[in-house]
């Protein structure tokens, strides 16, 4: 585990936290994990178990957990996929307690994931979402399915296969199909994971969701792009978030 001090809070970075942190720590974090999921994904909370929370929040290969006054208040997780067209950094989950939202923490956690995985030679990044807000955030980096980069659709197909085979949420369901032209993962989830989803002031993104994504059937949108584009855009902001340049952050996380 590597510990970083950020804005007076403690940020713990773990590899496979569920199996490497002390069992008593996992147990002690369960109430805070429930608090996070109730704030971020209340629909999921209604169906989840303790084991589900450990699987999705603590079992990923890489996880970062922000503690405020001893309470777990934000987390992010990522995986690395070895694909034919290059290693891909998959952003599997982020959850931020409502008391910390609006402070730029999502960008901070995104930078952290980019830094740890650049150390492992990833060429691509990917994520799936039912939220137009998340899609709007990443669309600014010129990502699939709204890009002229023809290679992204081939990588997306590989990522989709990896997700369907290995990354179910609250169980699998029938009808899982990937649509390369739209980037839609049909039946990716067994439910709509959000209670309410506000529209975004991005007509391209919002119309794409309106036309192609049926959240009530569990559909999600696959987003994907070149990691270097994210690094070039976000790395100049690293000092403001972590008090150090991006290369230094990468070095600090190298031993994880």
VEXPAPA-537635 format. One line per field, with one value per residue: residue number from 1; x, y, z of N, C-alpha, C, O in turn; residue in three letters. Coordinates in pm, whole numbers, plus 32768, in hexadecimal, padded with zeros to 4 digits. Each point is the difference from the previous one (the first is absolute). Layout:
num = (NUM ...)
n_u = (X ...)
n_v = (Y ...)
n_w = (Z ...)
ca_u = (X ...)
ca_v = (Y ...)
ca_w = (Z ...)
c_u = (X ...)
c_v = (Y ...)
c_w = (Z ...)
o_u = (X ...)
o_v = (Y ...)
o_w = (Z ...)
residu = (ALA ...)
This chain:
num = (1 2 3 4 5 6 7 8 9 10 11 12 13 14 15 16 17 18 19 20 21 22 23 24 25 26 27 28 29 30 31 32 33 34 35 36 37 38 39 40 41 42 43 44 45 46 47 48 49 50 51 52 53 54 55 56 57 58 59 60 61 62 63 64 65 66 67 68 69 70 71 72 73 74 75 76 77 78 79 80 81 82 83 84 85 86 87 88 89 90 91 92 93 94 95 96 97 98 99 100 101 102 103 104 105 106 107 108 109 110 111 112 113 114 115 116 117 118 119 120 121 122 123 124 125 126 127 128 129 130 131 132 133 134 135 136 137 138 139 140 141 142 143 144 145 146 147 148 149 150 151 152 153 154 155 156 157 158 159 160 161 162 163 164 165 166 167 168 169 170 171 172 173 174 175 176 177 178 179 180 181 182 183 184 185 186 187 188 189 190 191 192 193 194 195 196 197 198 199 200 201 202 203 204 205 206 207 208 209 210 211 212 213 214 215 216 217 218 219 220 221 222 223 224 225 226 227 228 229 230 231 232 233 234 235 236 237 238 239 240 241 242 243 244 245 246 247 248 249 250 251 252 253 254 255 256)
n_u = (8054 7F70 80A2 7F28 80AA 7F2D 807D 80D6 800B 7F78 80CD 7F45 80DE 7F41 808B 7F68 7FA3 7F79 808B 7FDF 7F33 805A 8028 80AC 80C1 8054 8059 80D9 8068 8001 803A 80DE 8045 7FE1 809C 80C3 8010 801B 80D7 808F 7FFD 7F96 801A 80BA 8000 7F84 80A2 8049 80C5 7FE8 7F8A 7F23 7FA9 7FD8 7F42 7F3E 7FCB 7FBB 7F44 7F86 8014 7F6A 807D 7F59 808B 7F44 80C4 7F29 80C2 80A4 7FBA 7FAF 80A5 80B4 7F8B 80BE 7F8A 80A2 7FCB 805C 7FD0 800C 8026 7F56 7F42 8022 80C7 7F82 800A 7FFA 7F91 8078 80A1 7F35 807F 7F55 8084 7F34 803E 800E 7F28 8044 804F 7F65 7F55 7F40 7FE9 7FAA 7F23 7F94 7FFD 7F6C 7F28 7FC1 7FD9 7F44 7F51 8004 7FC6 7F22 8040 7F99 7F8D 7FB2 7F61 7FD4 7F4A 7FB9 7F73 7FC0 80D7 7F34 7FA7 7FB0 7F2F 7F5F 7FD7 7F8B 7F27 7FFB 7FD3 7F32 7F41 806D 7F78 807A 8016 80A0 8001 8059 80BE 7FC3 7FD8 80BE 8057 7FA0 803D 80C3 8005 7FB8 8094 8098 7FB9 7FED 80CA 8030 7F87 7FEF 7F3A 806A 80D2 8015 8036 7F2B 8049 807C 7FC9 809C 7FD5 805C 7F4D 7FA3 805A 7F5C 7FFE 7FE7 7F59 8032 7F46 802F 8099 7F3B 80C6 7F8E 803B 80BF 7F87 808F 7F56 8037 808B 7FA2 7FEB 80D1 8061 7FDA 8055 80D4 8025 7FFB 80BA 80A5 7FEF 8016 7FF0 7F4C 8062 800E 7F64 809A 8053 8014 8072 8023 80B0 8035 806C 805F 7F5A 7FD6 8081 7FE4 7F57 8016 8074 7FAF 7F6A 809E 8073 7F8F 802E 80AD 7FC8 7F8D 80DB 7FB6 808E 7FDE 7F65 8034 8077 7F84 7FBD 80BC 8013 7F8D)
n_v = (7F89 8062 804B 8028 8094 7FCF 80B3 7FC9 7FDA 7F6C 8011 7F8C 7FE7 7FC4 7F6B 801F 80C9 7FDE 801D 80D5 8044 808B 7F2D 800E 7FEC 7F39 7F78 8028 7F85 7F3B 8015 7FF1 7F2C 7FA8 8034 7F8F 7F31 8007 801E 7F52 7F61 80C5 8054 8075 80D8 8061 8032 80CD 7FAF 7F98 7F43 8026 801B 7F48 7F8F 8054 7FC5 7F32 7FB8 80BA 7FD8 807B 801E 8089 800A 8060 8029 7FE6 8060 7FC7 80C2 7F2F 807B 7F7B 7FF1 7F89 7FE5 7F6E 8014 7F35 8089 7F24 80CB 7FAD 8061 7F4C 8038 7F6F 80DF 7F52 80A0 7F95 807B 8062 8021 8080 7FF3 7FB6 7F79 7F4A 7FCF 7FCD 7F34 7FBA 7FD2 8054 80DF 8050 7FED 80AF 80C6 8009 8022 80D5 8075 7FE0 806E 80D2 8008 8012 80D6 8074 7F68 7F52 8081 7FB3 8025 7FBA 802F 8029 801F 805B 7FE7 7F36 7FC4 805A 7F95 7F41 8032 803B 7F2D 804F 8004 7F40 800B 8070 7F3C 809D 8015 8002 806D 80D8 8035 8035 80D0 80A0 7FEC 8064 80DC 8040 7FDE 80A4 80B2 7FF7 8021 80DC 8064 7F36 8037 7FCE 7FC5 7F24 8060 7FB8 7F80 7F67 80DA 7FA4 80CC 7F65 7FAD 7F5F 7F3A 7FCF 8043 7F7F 807E 80D4 807E 7FC5 80A7 805A 801B 8043 807B 8070 802F 806D 8089 7FAF 808F 7F36 80B5 8050 8082 80DC 8085 8039 809F 80D9 803F 803D 80BD 7F1F 80D5 8056 8044 80C7 806B 7FB1 80B0 7FA4 800F 8085 7FCB 80B4 7F41 7FB5 7F94 7F28 7F60 7FC7 7F6D 7F22 7F9C 8060 7F5E 7F9D 808D 8031 7F62 800C 80B9 7FA1 8019 8044 808A 80D3 8075 8054 80C0 80BC 8027 8075 806A 809D)
n_w = (8000 7F70 8087 7FD1 8004 803D 7FC9 802A 7F23 8062 7FA5 8028 7FFC 7F9C 805D 7F5D 7FDB 7F51 7F50 7FC1 7FC4 8096 8042 8091 7F8B 7FBC 809B 8030 7F60 8067 80D8 8021 8021 80CD 8098 7FFC 8052 80DE 803E 800F 80A0 8010 7F30 7FD1 803D 7F60 7F6B 8036 7FB9 80C5 7FF2 800D 80CE 807A 7FD6 8047 80D3 8035 7F9E 7FEC 7F24 7F8E 80B9 7FC4 80B2 7FB4 8067 803B 8040 7F6E 7FA7 7FFF 7FA1 8003 7F40 8008 7F43 8031 7F26 801B 7F53 802A 7FAA 7F88 8048 8080 805A 8076 7FE2 808F 7F8D 809D 8061 7FF5 80B3 7FC0 80B3 8039 80A9 7F7C 800E 7F2E 8034 7F70 808D 7FAE 8003 80C0 8024 7FA8 8068 80A8 7FCB 7FE3 80BC 8076 7FA7 804C 80DB 7FDF 7FFB 80A2 7F8B 8077 7FA5 80D0 7F82 80C7 7F58 80D3 8033 7FF3 80CD 803D 7FC3 8080 80C2 7FF6 801B 80D9 8045 7FDB 8076 8027 7F4D 8099 7F97 7FDE 80E0 7F31 802C 7FF7 7F2A 7F94 800D 7F81 7F29 7FCE 7FD0 7F36 7F5A 7FDF 7F8C 7F21 7FA5 7FE8 7F5F 8064 7FA9 80C0 7FCD 7FD3 7F3D 800D 7F57 806A 7FEF 7F79 8056 7F79 7F93 807F 7FC4 7F6F 80D7 7F4B 8057 7FC9 7FEE 80D2 7FF1 8037 7F99 7F49 80B3 802B 7F49 8087 7FC7 7F36 8069 7FEA 7F7D 7FF5 809C 801A 7F61 8033 809A 7FCB 7F92 808E 8073 7FF8 8046 7F99 7F42 806B 7F83 7F70 806F 7F34 80C0 7F4D 8084 7F84 8031 7F43 7F94 8034 7FA7 7F29 7FED 8019 7F5D 7F44 7FD5 7F84 7F7D 7F45 7F66 7F70 7F8F 7F58 7FD0 7F38 7F99 8046 7F8F 7F36 8005 8014 7F2D 7FEE 80C4 7F94)
ca_u = (7FAC 8045 7FAB 8017 7FB4 7FC4 7FA0 7FE3 7FC2 8059 7FDD 8043 8003 8013 7FF3 7FA8 7FEC 7FB0 8053 8081 7FF4 7FD6 7F73 7FB4 7FEA 7F91 7F85 7FE3 7FD8 7F7E 7F99 801B 7FE0 7F6F 7FDE 8023 7FA7 7F7C 8005 8020 7FB2 7F9B 7FB8 8058 8002 7F89 8013 8089 8026 8087 805E 7FFE 804C 808D 8028 8007 8049 8082 8046 8047 8092 8031 7F99 802B 7F96 8017 7FC6 7FF3 7FEA 7FF4 7F90 8012 7FA3 800A 8055 8006 803D 8025 803C 804D 7FE2 8064 7FB5 8051 8026 8047 7FCC 7F93 7FDF 7F6E 7FCE 7F90 7FA0 8021 7F8D 8025 7F95 7FC0 803B 807C 7FEB 800E 8084 8064 803E 7FFD 8077 8072 8003 8021 8090 8043 7FF9 8056 808C 802B 7FFE 8067 8075 7FF5 8009 7F7F 7FF0 7F74 7FAB 7F75 7FA2 7F75 7FAE 7F76 7FF0 802B 8063 8082 8022 8023 8088 8065 7FF2 8059 8084 7FF9 7FFF 7F9C 7FDF 7FF8 8087 8025 806D 7FC5 8033 7FB6 7F90 8037 8022 7F82 7FC7 804C 7FDB 7F78 8007 803D 7F9F 7F95 8034 8042 7FDD 7F70 7FD4 7F8B 7FD5 7FF2 7F79 7FFB 7FF6 8077 8034 8047 7FE4 8077 7FE3 7FCE 8049 7FA4 8008 7F79 7FF1 807E 7FDC 7F7C 7F9E 802D 8046 7FE7 7F77 7FE4 8074 7FE6 8031 8078 7FF8 8056 7F9C 8032 7FFC 7F78 7FAF 8030 7FBE 7F70 7FE3 803B 8018 7F89 8035 7FA5 8026 808A 8064 8068 804F 8090 8053 808A 8058 8090 8027 8059 7FAF 7FD9 8078 8025 7F9C 7FEC 807B 8022 7FAF 8028 8038 7F91 7FBA 8057 8074 8079 7FEA 7FCB 806C 8020 7F93 8017 8070 7FD4 7FA8 8041 8012 7F80)
ca_v = (8077 8080 8066 808A 8066 8059 8060 7FE1 7F7C 7F8F 7FB6 7F7E 7FBF 7F71 7F9D 7F92 801F 7F9B 7F8D 8028 804D 7FAD 7FDB 8056 807F 7FE8 7FFC 8084 805A 7FD9 8068 8074 7FD8 8008 808E 802F 7FCB 803B 8088 8004 7FA1 7FCB 7F8F 7F8D 7FE1 7FB2 7F75 7FD3 7FBF 8022 7FC2 8051 807B 7FDC 7FDC 8071 8071 7FDD 7F94 8025 7FFC 807D 8050 8070 8015 807E 8002 8084 7FEC 7F71 7FC2 7FEF 805E 7FFD 7F93 7FEA 7F7E 7FEC 7F82 8007 7F94 7FE6 7FE7 7FF1 8084 804D 7FFB 805F 8023 8003 8045 7FA9 8039 806F 8024 8070 8020 807F 806E 802B 801C 808B 8032 7FD6 7F84 7F9D 8015 7FD4 7F6E 7FDA 8013 7F97 7F83 800F 7FFB 7F7A 7FA5 8023 7FB2 7F79 8003 7FFB 8057 8027 8001 7FDF 7FF5 7FF5 8054 8020 808D 8064 805A 7FBF 8000 8089 8018 7FBF 802A 8073 7FCE 7FC7 7F6F 7FA8 7FEC 807F 8021 7FCE 7FA1 7F80 7F93 7FF6 7FA1 7F79 7FEF 7FFC 7F7A 7FAA 8026 7FD1 7F70 7FF0 8026 7F9E 7F81 8004 806F 800E 8051 7FC2 7F8E 8010 7FF5 7FDB 806C 8054 8012 807F 803D 8053 8081 805F 7FF0 7FD7 7F7B 7FD9 7FAF 7FFD 7FF6 7FC3 8067 808A 8011 8086 8024 806D 8026 8080 8011 8054 8064 7FD3 7FC0 7F85 7F98 7FE9 7FC0 7F77 7FB3 7FFD 7FAF 7F7B 7FBF 7FE6 7FE0 7FA6 7F79 7FE9 8028 8060 8030 7FEA 8072 7FD0 805C 7FEE 802E 8074 8078 8020 802D 8086 8061 8006 8003 8085 801F 7FA5 8048 803C 7F97 7FAD 804A 7FCF 7FED 7F7D 7F9C 7FDF 7FAC 7F7B 7FC5 7FE0 7F8C 7F98 7F84 7FC2)
ca_w = (8000 7FFC 803D 7FD5 8049 7F9E 8037 808B 8009 7FE9 7F87 8001 7F7E 8016 7F95 802C 808E 8046 8027 8038 807D 8071 7FFD 805A 7FBB 7FA4 8050 8038 7F95 7FC9 8013 7FAB 7F77 7FF4 7FFC 7F7A 7F99 8015 7FCD 7F71 7FB0 805B 7FC4 8012 8090 8023 7FD7 801A 807E 802B 7FA1 7F86 8017 8005 7F77 7FA5 8039 803A 7FB9 7F86 8005 803A 8041 8053 8060 8048 8085 803D 8090 801A 7FB9 7F70 7FC4 7F6E 7FD0 7F71 7FE4 7F73 7FD6 7F84 7FA2 7F98 7F86 7F88 7FCD 8066 8089 8015 8089 800C 8076 8024 805E 805A 8054 8057 805E 7FDC 804C 7FBF 7F72 7FD9 8028 7F9F 802C 7F94 7FAE 8050 7FFE 7F77 7FF2 804B 7FB3 7F8B 802B 8027 7F8F 7F9F 8029 7FCA 7F6E 7FBA 7F8A 7FF3 8077 7FE0 806F 7FD4 8057 7FE0 8021 7F9F 803C 7FF3 7F72 7FDC 8034 7FAD 7F74 7FE9 7FDC 7F7B 8014 7FC3 7F73 7FB6 7FD2 7F7C 8013 7FDB 8053 807F 7FF8 800F 808D 8049 7FF5 805B 8089 8017 8018 8084 8065 8006 8034 8084 8059 8013 8073 803F 7FAF 7F70 7FCC 7F73 7F9F 7FFD 7F78 7FEA 7F80 7FE2 7FC1 8063 807E 806A 803B 8025 807A 8049 808D 8012 8022 7FF5 807F 8035 8021 7FA4 7FB1 7FBE 7F77 7FF4 7F96 7F94 7FAB 7FC3 8067 8031 7F98 7FF2 8069 7FE4 7F8A 7FFB 8081 8050 8085 8047 7FD7 802C 7F9C 8024 7F8F 800D 7FD9 7FF1 7FB9 8012 8085 7FF8 7FF5 808A 8048 7FD0 802B 8091 804F 8034 8075 806C 8073 804B 804A 8052 802F 7FBB 7F71 7FDA 7FFF 808C 8030 7FC7 8048 8088 7FFB 7FB0 8049 8027)
c_u = (8058 7FA0 8027 7FAB 7FCE 7F99 7FD6 7FBC 8068 7FCF 8052 7FF4 8027 7FFF 7FAF 7FE3 7FB8 8055 8083 7FF5 7FD4 7F6A 7FAC 7FE6 7F8D 7F7C 7FD9 7FD0 7F74 7F94 8015 7FE6 7F6A 7FD3 801C 7F9A 7F73 7FFB 8010 7FA6 7F94 7FB2 8051 7FFF 7F8B 8011 8085 800E 808B 8067 8006 8055 8096 8033 8017 8056 808E 804F 8049 8098 803B 7F8C 8040 7F8A 8020 7FB5 8001 7FD7 7FE1 7F8F 801E 7F97 8009 805B 7FFE 804A 801B 803B 8057 7FDE 8072 7FB7 805E 8035 803E 7FBF 7F9C 7FE4 7F69 7FD8 7F81 7F9A 803D 7F82 8030 7F88 7FC8 803D 807E 7FEE 800A 8085 806F 8042 8002 807C 807D 800E 801F 8095 804D 8002 805A 8093 802C 8006 805D 807F 7FFE 7FF0 7F7D 7FFC 7F74 7FC0 7F73 7FAD 7F75 7FA9 7F70 7FE5 802E 8069 808D 802D 8029 808E 8069 7FF7 805B 808C 7FFF 7FFE 7F98 7F84 7FF5 808B 8016 8073 7FCB 802E 7FAB 7F8F 8030 8025 7F81 7FC1 8048 7FDB 7F75 7FFE 8039 7F9B 7F93 8030 8028 7FCB 7F68 7FE5 7F7F 7FC7 7FF0 7F6D 8007 7FFC 8077 803D 8046 7FE2 8071 7FE0 7FD5 804F 7FAA 8019 7F73 8001 8084 7FE9 7F76 7F92 8038 8041 7FE9 7F6C 7FCF 8081 7FE1 8037 807B 7FEE 8069 7FA5 802F 7FF5 7F71 7FA9 802B 7FBF 7F6A 7FDE 8029 8007 7F7C 802E 7FA6 8019 8090 806A 8064 804A 8094 804A 8091 8051 8092 802C 8056 7FB2 7FD2 8077 8025 7FA0 8000 8081 8027 7FB3 8029 8030 7F90 7FB9 8058 807B 8082 7FE2 7FD9 806B 8025 7F93 8010 806F 7FD7 7FAD 8041 8009 7F7F 7FEC)
c_v = (807C 806B 808A 805D 8066 8059 7FDD 7F7A 7F94 7FB1 7F80 7FBF 7F6E 7FB4 7F8C 800A 7F91 7F8C 8029 8054 7FA3 7FE6 805A 8089 7FF4 8004 808A 8063 7FE3 8069 807A 7FDF 8005 8092 803A 7FD1 8037 808F 8003 7FAB 7FC0 7F8A 7F80 7FD4 7FA7 7F6C 7FC5 7FBA 8032 7FCB 804E 807E 7FE3 7FE3 807D 8074 7FDC 7F98 802B 8003 807D 804B 806E 802A 807B 7FFE 808E 7FEB 7F6E 7FBA 7FFA 8054 8009 7F8C 7FFD 7F7F 7FF2 7F75 801A 7F85 7FF4 7FD5 7FF8 8086 805A 7FF8 8071 8011 8010 8040 7FB8 8042 8079 8020 806A 8023 808B 8077 8037 8026 8096 803D 7FD8 7F7B 7F97 800E 7FD2 7F69 7FCB 800E 7F91 7F7D 8008 7FF0 7F71 7FA3 802A 7FB4 7F74 7FFE 7FF4 8064 803B 800D 7FDD 8004 7FEA 804C 8007 8095 805C 805F 7FC8 8001 808B 8022 7FC5 8028 8076 7FD6 7FBB 7F69 7FB9 8001 807F 802B 7FC7 7F9C 7F72 7F8C 7FEC 7F9A 7F70 7FE5 7FF3 7F75 7F9F 801D 7FCB 7F6B 7FE3 801F 7F98 7F7C 8006 8068 8015 8056 7FC5 7F8F 8021 7FFA 7FDE 807C 805C 8000 8086 8032 8061 808A 806A 7FFC 7FCF 7F6F 7FDC 7FA6 7FF2 7FED 7FBD 8065 8089 8023 8088 8014 806F 8025 8083 8002 805C 8061 7FE3 7FB3 7F7D 7F8D 7FE0 7FBA 7F6F 7FA7 7FF2 7F9C 7F6E 7FB4 7FF2 7FD3 7F9F 7F6E 7FE0 8026 8063 8028 7FE9 8079 7FD2 8067 7FE2 8040 807D 8083 802D 8039 808E 806B 8014 8011 808D 8026 7FAF 804B 803D 7F98 7FBA 8047 7FD1 7FF3 7F6F 7F94 7FD5 7FA8 7F71 7FB7 7FD5 7F81 7F86 7F7A 7FB8 7F7B)
c_w = (8000 8031 7FCE 8055 7F9B 8043 8090 8014 7FE0 7F88 7FFC 7F77 8012 7F7C 803A 8095 804C 8033 8042 807F 8071 7FFF 8059 7FC1 7F9D 804B 8032 7F96 7FCA 8019 7FA7 7F6C 7FE9 7FF8 7F75 7F98 8011 7FCA 7F68 7FA8 8056 7FC7 8010 8092 8027 7FE0 802B 8088 8028 7F9B 7F7D 8012 8004 7F72 7FAB 8034 802C 7FB1 7F82 8010 803E 803F 8053 8057 8055 8084 8036 8090 801F 7FB9 7F69 7FB8 7F68 7FD8 7F68 7FE7 7F6A 7FED 7F85 7FAC 7F9C 7F82 7F87 7FCF 806A 808A 8016 8093 8009 8085 802D 805C 8045 8050 8063 8057 7FE0 804A 7FBF 7F6E 7FE5 8024 7F9E 8020 7F91 7FA7 8049 7FFB 7F74 7FE7 8046 7FB2 7F85 8026 801F 7F87 7F90 8021 7FC4 7F68 7FB6 7F8D 7FF7 808B 7FD3 807F 7FC5 8062 7FCF 8010 7F8F 8038 7FF7 7F6E 7FD1 802E 7FA3 7F6D 7FDE 7FD8 7F76 8001 7FA9 8058 7FAD 7FD1 7F75 8007 7FE9 8059 807D 7FF9 800F 8091 8053 7FFC 805E 8091 8022 801F 808A 806F 8010 803D 8093 8062 8007 807C 8035 7FAA 7F6D 7FD9 7F6B 7FA7 7FFA 7F75 7FFA 7F74 7FDD 7FC7 8064 8082 8072 8028 802E 807B 804C 8096 800C 801F 7FDB 8086 8041 801E 7FA3 7FB8 7FB9 7F72 8001 7F8C 7F95 7FA1 7FC2 8063 8029 7F98 7FEB 8069 7FE4 7F92 800D 8084 804D 808B 804C 7FDA 8025 7F9C 803C 7F82 801C 7FC8 7FFC 7FB2 801B 8084 7FFA 7FF5 808B 804D 7FD8 8035 8096 8050 802F 807E 807B 807C 8056 8056 8066 8036 7FC3 7F6C 7FE1 8003 808C 803D 7FCB 804A 808C 8003 7FBE 8047 8024 7FB9)
o_u = (8067 7F8E 8075 7F8D 804F 7F9C 7F8B 7FDF 8068 7F8B 8079 7F92 806A 7FBE 8028 8020 8023 7FE0 8045 805E 7FC3 7FB1 7F8D 7F9C 7FAB 7FA1 7F8A 7FBC 7FC7 7FB7 7F9F 7FD5 7FD2 7FA4 7FAF 7FD0 7FBA 7F98 7FC4 7FDD 8006 7FD4 7FC9 8000 800C 7FBA 8013 7FA9 8043 8060 806B 804B 804F 806E 8066 803B 805A 807A 8059 8033 805E 7F97 8068 7F90 8066 7F87 8066 7F95 7FA8 7FF3 8032 7F88 7FAF 805A 7FA6 8056 7FBE 8030 7FF7 8009 8028 7FD0 8075 806F 8008 7F89 8013 7FF0 7FC6 8024 7F94 7F8A 8077 7F92 8063 7F91 804A 7FFB 802D 8060 7FE4 8011 8076 806A 805B 803C 805B 806E 803F 803E 8065 8066 8041 804D 806B 8055 8025 804E 8069 7FDC 7FFC 8034 7FEC 8032 7FDC 8034 7FEB 801F 7FE5 7F8F 8075 8054 805E 8074 805D 804C 8062 8063 8026 804E 8061 805A 7FA4 800E 7FC2 802C 7FBE 802E 7FC1 7FB7 7FFB 7FE5 7FBA 7FE6 7FFA 7FCA 7FC1 7FEF 7FEA 7FB9 7FD0 7FFA 7FDD 7FB3 7FFA 8024 7FCC 8053 7F9A 7F86 7FF0 7FAC 8066 7FDC 7FF6 8032 7FD3 8009 8002 8048 801A 7FF5 802A 800B 7FD4 804F 801D 804E 7FB3 7F8C 8073 7FBC 802D 7FAA 7F93 806D 7FAF 8066 8017 7FB8 8055 7FE5 7FAF 7FCF 7FD8 7FB5 7FAE 7FD4 7FC7 7F9B 7FC4 800B 7FC1 801A 8032 7FDC 8034 8075 7FE0 7FF6 8031 7FE8 802A 7FCF 8021 7FDE 7FF6 802F 8001 7FF2 801C 802A 7FF6 7FFD 8037 8028 7FC6 7FDD 8009 7FCD 7FD2 804C 806B 7F8C 8013 7FE8 801F 801D 7FEE 7FF5 802A 7FFE 7FC0 7FFB 8004 7F9A)
o_v = (8004 8007 8024 7FDF 8040 7FD0 800C 7FDC 801B 7FD8 8004 7FF2 7FE2 8028 7FC3 7FA5 7FE4 7FC4 7FAB 8001 7F98 8059 801E 8041 8058 8042 8025 8061 8053 8021 8039 8058 802C 8022 804B 804F 8012 802B 8053 8029 7F88 7FA8 7F96 7F88 7FAF 7FAC 7F87 800B 8045 8044 800D 8026 804C 802A 800A 804A 8053 7FF9 7FB8 8014 7FF9 8010 7FEC 800D 8003 7FEC 8045 7FCB 7FE0 7F87 8060 7FE8 8044 7FD9 8036 7FD8 803F 7FC0 806A 7F8F 8064 7F8F 8023 8008 8079 7FE2 8070 7F9E 8058 7FCF 8016 7FE0 8003 7FFE 7FED 8014 805A 8070 806C 8027 8053 807A 8011 7FE0 7FAD 7F9C 7FC8 7FCC 7F98 7FA7 7FCF 7FBC 7F9E 7FC2 7FD6 7FA8 7FAD 7FDD 7FBF 7F9A 7FC4 806F 8069 7FC8 8016 7FF0 8018 8008 7FEF 802E 7FFA 8033 8048 801D 800D 8040 8043 7FF8 8013 8052 7FBF 7FC1 803F 7FFB 7FFF 806F 7FA0 7FCE 7FC7 7F9E 7F92 7FBE 7FAD 7F93 7FB0 7FD2 7FAA 7FA5 7FCC 7FD4 7FA7 7FB8 7FDA 7FBC 7F9C 7FFB 8067 8008 8000 7FEF 8074 7FD0 8015 806D 806E 7F9A 8062 7FB5 8071 805F 8076 805C 8003 7FA7 8030 7FA1 7F97 7FBD 8002 7FDB 800C 8001 8018 7FCF 7FF8 7FF8 8001 7FC1 804A 7FE3 8053 7F8A 7FA5 7F94 7F8C 7FA4 7FAB 7F91 7F94 7FBB 7FA8 7F85 8064 7F89 7FB0 7FA5 7F96 7FDE 804C 7FBD 8022 8029 7FAF 8041 7F9F 8073 8056 8068 8077 8062 8054 8070 8071 8036 800D 805D 800F 7FDB 8001 8021 7FDE 7FC5 8019 7FEF 7FA6 7F93 7F8B 7FA5 7FA0 7F88 7F96 7FBA 7F99 7F97 7F98 7FBF)
o_w = (8044 7FD4 8002 8020 7FBA 8035 8024 8072 7FC6 7FFB 7FEB 7FCB 8037 7FA0 8063 804D 8072 8066 8039 8050 7FE6 7FE0 7FDF 801E 7FF8 7FD5 7FFE 8020 7FB9 7FA2 7FCD 7FB5 7F96 7FB5 7FCA 7FAF 7F9D 7FCD 7FBC 7F91 801B 804C 801D 801D 805C 803A 7FF8 8056 7FB3 7FDF 7FC5 7FA6 7FC7 7FDB 7FBC 7FB2 7FF9 800F 7FD4 806F 804E 7FC2 803E 7FCF 8045 8005 7FFA 801C 8050 800D 7FC6 8010 7FC1 804A 7FC0 804F 7FAE 805D 7FC2 8030 7FC3 7FF6 8008 7FCA 7FEE 800C 7FD1 804A 7FC0 806B 7FC8 7FF7 8020 7FCA 8046 7FCE 7FD8 7FCD 8024 7FBE 8056 7FF6 801E 7FCB 7FFA 7FDB 7FC3 7FED 7FF2 7FC4 7FCC 7FF9 7FDC 7FB6 7FD4 7FF9 7FAE 7FA6 7FF7 7FC6 7F94 8009 7FC4 8062 7F8C 806E 7F89 8077 7F89 7FEF 7FD8 7FB6 7FDF 7FE2 7FB0 7FB7 7FDF 7FB8 7F8D 7FCF 7FDB 7FC8 7FCB 807A 7F96 8020 7FD8 7F99 8058 800F 8037 8064 8039 8034 805D 8065 803D 8051 806D 805B 8047 8064 8070 8043 8046 8076 7FD5 805A 7FBB 7FF6 7FDA 804C 7FBF 802C 7FCB 7FD0 803C 7F9F 8032 801D 7FED 8051 8073 7FAB 8069 8009 8038 8044 7FA1 8013 7FD7 8067 8070 7FB8 7FC7 8039 7FA3 7FE2 805F 7FA0 7FE1 8018 7FEC 7FDE 8004 8022 7FDF 7FE1 800E 8007 7FC2 7FFE 8022 8016 8050 804B 7FDD 8011 805B 7F99 806B 7F8F 8053 7FA4 8045 801E 8057 802E 801F 8049 8055 801F 8031 806F 806E 8047 806C 8070 807A 806C 806D 804C 8037 7FDA 8052 8032 8018 804E 804A 801B 802F 8066 7FEE 7FC0 8042 8014)
residu = (UNK UNK UNK UNK UNK UNK UNK UNK UNK UNK UNK UNK UNK UNK UNK UNK UNK UNK UNK UNK UNK UNK UNK UNK UNK UNK UNK UNK UNK UNK UNK UNK UNK UNK UNK UNK UNK UNK UNK UNK UNK UNK UNK UNK UNK UNK UNK UNK UNK UNK UNK UNK UNK UNK UNK UNK UNK UNK UNK UNK UNK UNK UNK UNK UNK UNK UNK UNK UNK UNK UNK UNK UNK UNK UNK UNK UNK UNK UNK UNK UNK UNK UNK UNK UNK UNK UNK UNK UNK UNK UNK UNK UNK UNK UNK UNK UNK UNK UNK UNK UNK UNK UNK UNK UNK UNK UNK UNK UNK UNK UNK UNK UNK UNK UNK UNK UNK UNK UNK UNK UNK UNK UNK UNK UNK UNK UNK UNK UNK UNK UNK UNK UNK UNK UNK UNK UNK UNK UNK UNK UNK UNK UNK UNK UNK UNK UNK UNK UNK UNK UNK UNK UNK UNK UNK UNK UNK UNK UNK UNK UNK UNK UNK UNK UNK UNK UNK UNK UNK UNK UNK UNK UNK UNK UNK UNK UNK UNK UNK UNK UNK UNK UNK UNK UNK UNK UNK UNK UNK UNK UNK UNK UNK UNK UNK UNK UNK UNK UNK UNK UNK UNK UNK UNK UNK UNK UNK UNK UNK UNK UNK UNK UNK UNK UNK UNK UNK UNK UNK UNK UNK UNK UNK UNK UNK UNK UNK UNK UNK UNK UNK UNK UNK UNK UNK UNK UNK UNK UNK UNK UNK UNK UNK UNK UNK UNK UNK UNK UNK UNK UNK UNK UNK UNK UNK UNK)
